Amino acid sequence: DECIVFDELAPWRGAREPYVVAKRRAEERALEQARKLGLPLVVVNPSAVFGPGDWKPTPSGAAIVQFLNHGVPAAGPGGLNVVDVDDVAEGHLLAAARGRLFERYILAGDDVTYEEFFERLAEISGLSGPLLTVPVALALLYAAGAEVAAAWTGRPPLVTVRSVREFGGRYQYYSSARAERELGYNHRPAREALRRSIGYYVQNGYVRARRRERLRWDVRLARA
């Protein structure tokens, strides 16, 4: 497994996921043009964003919706960084007001393993968490089966082969020390960001009635 904490001086450049590659190239192009034209540009890089208002939902939020509706039998190796959407919004404002031109600021939250991520969702919701952590090879096999099942049911798979190959065994941990030091950025705990996400999905009809009845009573009533 690969466990590195990335920051502005040591970004992760190994991603092949088209969305990630497109975001990186857009940033490079924006900085190039801003320097050329003398435009005031400051770059912010959020980690995995969670919280209210994720109506689509995004891929990170979709993992929570899938957990709430169908559960997660096992977690794969690796980890991610969880940050709340309101903290990211505040980070944008701080960067606009205090950021240094043409510099990059990571807006991150708490680092958690995938197992810890689902365990916290289970703790908050009262639903069952993953029973075990599986190696990448087994996660690939599960993802292939999930894709086949998705083709039959019409529901999106909880995990795809491509996502396991891209992120399995990798710890996408990020440091926001620079943003904290230079901008005054701060973030709430991962548990609070995940609680707010669950509250939003429950209150806005993303959770099936049968599964909703199994949630803790305070979660059923909670607001994001």
C-alpha positions in Angstrom: 0.0 0.0 0.0 1.1 3.6 -0.7 0.6 6.0 2.2 1.8 9.6 1.5 0.5 12.9 2.9 0.3 15.3 -0.1 0.7 19.0 0.2 1.2 21.9 -2.2 4.9 21.1 -2.7 4.3 17.3 -3.1 1.0 16.9 -5.1 -0.2 13.6 -6.3 0.4 13.5 -10.1 -0.2 9.8 -10.7 -4.0 9.9 -11.2 -5.3 8.6 -14.5 -9.1 9.1 -13.8 -10.3 11.5 -16.6 -12.0 13.8 -14.2 -8.9 14.2 -12.1 -6.6 14.7 -15.1 -9.0 17.3 -16.5 -9.0 19.3 -13.3 -5.2 19.2 -13.1 -4.8 20.4 -16.7 -7.4 23.1 -16.2 -5.5 24.4 -13.2 -2.2 24.4 -15.2 -3.9 26.2 -18.1 -5.5 28.8 -15.8 -2.2 29.6 -14.1 -0.4 29.9 -17.4 -3.0 32.3 -18.8 -3.2 34.3 -15.5 0.5 34.9 -15.4 0.5 35.8 -19.1 -2.3 38.2 -18.9 -1.6 39.5 -15.4 -4.9 38.3 -13.9 -5.2 37.9 -10.1 -5.6 34.2 -9.6 -5.3 32.1 -6.5 -5.8 28.3 -6.7 -7.6 26.2 -4.1 -7.7 22.4 -4.1 -10.4 20.8 -1.9 -10.1 17.1 -0.9 -13.2 14.8 -0.9 -16.1 17.2 -0.2 -19.1 16.1 1.8 -22.1 17.9 3.3 -25.5 19.4 2.5 -26.5 20.4 -1.0 -25.0 17.5 -2.9 -28.1 17.0 -5.0 -26.6 15.0 -7.9 -24.9 13.4 -5.8 -21.2 13.6 -6.5 -19.1 10.4 -6.5 -18.1 10.9 -2.9 -21.6 11.5 -1.8 -22.9 8.6 -3.9 -20.8 6.3 -1.7 -22.8 7.5 1.3 -26.2 7.1 -0.5 -25.2 3.6 -1.6 -24.2 2.7 2.0 -27.5 4.1 3.4 -29.6 2.2 0.9 -27.7 -1.1 0.4 -24.9 -1.3 3.0 -21.2 -2.2 2.4 -20.1 -5.8 3.1 -16.4 -5.0 3.0 -14.0 -2.1 2.7 -10.9 -2.0 0.4 -7.5 -0.9 1.5 -6.6 2.7 1.3 -8.0 6.0 2.5 -9.2 9.5 1.8 -9.5 13.0 3.2 -12.9 14.1 4.3 -13.8 17.9 4.3 -17.1 19.7 4.8 -18.5 21.7 2.0 -19.1 24.8 4.2 -15.4 24.7 5.3 -14.4 24.6 1.6 -16.7 27.6 0.8 -15.1 29.5 3.7 -11.7 28.5 2.4 -12.5 30.0 -1.0 -13.4 33.3 0.6 -10.2 33.3 2.7 -8.1 32.5 -0.4 -9.7 35.4 -2.3 -9.0 37.8 0.6 -5.6 36.6 1.8 -4.1 34.2 -0.7 -0.9 34.9 -2.6 -1.3 35.3 -6.3 -0.6 32.3 -8.5 -0.2 30.1 -5.4 -2.0 26.9 -4.5 -3.8 26.1 -1.2 -5.1 22.7 -0.2 -8.5 22.8 1.6 -8.5 19.5 3.5 -10.1 17.9 6.5 -9.4 14.7 8.3 -7.6 11.7 6.9 -9.5 8.3 7.3 -9.1 4.9 5.9 -11.9 3.5 3.8 -12.7 1.1 6.7 -12.9 4.0 9.2 -15.0 6.0 6.7 -17.7 3.3 6.6 -17.4 2.6 10.3 -18.2 6.2 11.0 -21.2 6.1 8.7 -22.4 3.0 10.6 -21.8 4.7 13.9 -23.8 7.8 12.9 -26.6 6.0 11.1 -27.0 2.9 13.3 -26.7 0.7 10.2 -24.2 -2.2 9.9 -20.7 -1.3 8.8 -18.3 -3.4 6.7 -17.4 -6.8 8.1 -13.8 -6.9 6.9 -11.1 -5.2 4.9 -10.2 -7.0 1.7 -7.0 -6.8 -0.5 -7.0 -5.0 -3.8 -7.2 -8.2 -5.8 -10.4 -9.2 -4.0 -11.8 -5.7 -4.3 -11.3 -5.9 -8.1 -13.2 -9.1 -8.2 -16.0 -7.6 -6.1 -16.1 -4.5 -8.3 -16.4 -6.7 -11.4 -19.4 -8.4 -9.9 -20.9 -5.1 -8.8 -20.7 -3.9 -12.4 -22.4 -7.0 -13.7 -25.2 -6.6 -11.1 -25.6 -3.0 -11.9 -26.1 -3.9 -15.6 -29.0 -6.1 -14.5 -30.6 -3.8 -11.9 -30.0 -0.5 -13.4 -28.5 0.9 -10.2 -25.0 2.3 -10.3 -22.4 0.0 -8.7 -21.0 0.9 -5.3 -17.5 0.5 -6.7 -16.1 0.1 -10.2 -13.1 -1.8 -11.5 -11.6 1.5 -12.7 -12.0 3.2 -9.3 -10.3 0.2 -7.5 -7.4 0.3 -10.0 -7.1 4.0 -9.5 -7.5 4.3 -5.8 -7.3 0.8 -4.3 -4.4 0.6 -1.8 -3.7 4.3 -2.0 -4.1 6.7 0.9 -5.2 10.0 -0.5 -4.2 12.0 2.5 -3.7 15.8 2.3 -2.3 18.5 4.5 -4.0 21.9 4.7 -1.2 23.3 6.9 -0.4 26.0 4.4 -4.0 27.2 4.2 -4.3 27.2 8.0 -1.0 29.1 8.4 -1.5 31.7 5.6 -5.3 32.0 5.3 -6.6 31.2 8.7 -8.4 28.2 7.3 -10.0 25.7 9.7 -12.2 22.6 9.3 -14.6 20.6 11.3 -14.1 16.9 12.2 -14.8 14.3 9.6 -17.6 12.8 11.7 -19.5 16.1 11.6 -19.1 16.4 7.9 -20.4 12.9 7.4 -23.3 13.5 9.8 -24.4 16.6 7.9 -24.2 14.6 4.6 -26.4 11.8 6.0 -28.9 14.4 7.4 -29.1 16.0 3.9 -29.7 12.7 2.1 -32.3 11.5 4.6 -34.2 14.7 4.7 -34.3 15.0 0.9 -35.6 11.6 0.0 -32.4 9.8 -1.1 -32.9 6.9 1.3 -35.4 4.1 0.7 -38.3 4.0 3.2 -37.4 0.5 4.4 -33.8 1.5 5.1 -34.8 4.8 6.5 -36.9 3.0 9.2 -33.7 1.2 10.3 -31.8 4.5 10.9 -31.4 5.7 14.5 -34.3 7.9 15.4 -32.1 11.0 15.9 -30.7 10.5 12.4 -34.2 10.3 10.9 -35.1 13.6 12.5 -31.7 15.3 12.1 -31.2 18.3 9.9 -28.1 18.8 7.8 
